[in-house]
């Protein structure tokens, strides 16, 4: 209903835009000629009064009247020309077109090229799956403006939080997830999402705030994989490698068949120097399988795994196999610069052991780091 009301208003405005200049021009054309006729009539009356008072002679009055009468006739003819039937019919035709033709043409054009019957697309769907013609930054900015005016609209925060993660705006994601928790209250999934955003915002480090969020999530759902995984990383981060390995092994042991996150957990165990007890050690295929996961799951878990392996090698740089795994993982994840930096560190650390260094360089050559 509102659509048709809006179209009617626009059609009326379009008609007025044609009619107003048309009648303004008509008035402006007729005004000078009518004014000229009025002046000449006043002059004739003035001559009559001067003659009655004896101010001019009868002959002069007659000559003046003749000249003014001639000019009056010419002016009157011009005025009649402006309103002759042919011009008036043209003007009426233009008026009729403005009143009827412009709205009909506008509505017909809209019905031909427009789609008034297509329903609106929900904002959440547009943000979740932007098309090539959409600018997601514009959509995000609109939601942000809405939330600035209505900060308690939990739906807006729930839409924005994962989009912020996908855009790499981790600090904003933390704020969004915190607002969701503030409004909706605590549950395992929301707490885990907040914790993961905090880890991402701190370059893979499980901070105190992140650990607290994961602890709350594990309390609410003791079997949830996400908080258990990150809490295991926190143990390794604190130097409690045996406890971390046991926690990760427990995840693998309880995993359902074909769980996509198992290769990632296996790689973290290998990075800790503890190959999985129930499954063979992972290789490049395992890392590739993890890389094939959804972007969110892959980024979170692989970043944690690679970060832990890199941290362990910084502390124990003499592990040639560890350097080879790190270089291979970086290349599988499309991070050749990091792979090159890891190779440089390995060359420095293994400079006194050509045999071990040769193994690392062979792996780097096979992965494409060394041309």
Helices and strands as residue ranges (DSSP letters): H 2-52, H 58-82, H 85-96, I 97-101, H 102-113, H 123-128, H 136-149, H 154-167, H 170-184, H 188-201, H 208-220, H 225-237, H 241-253, H 262-271, H 284-291, H 295-315, H 320-332, H 336-349, H 354-367
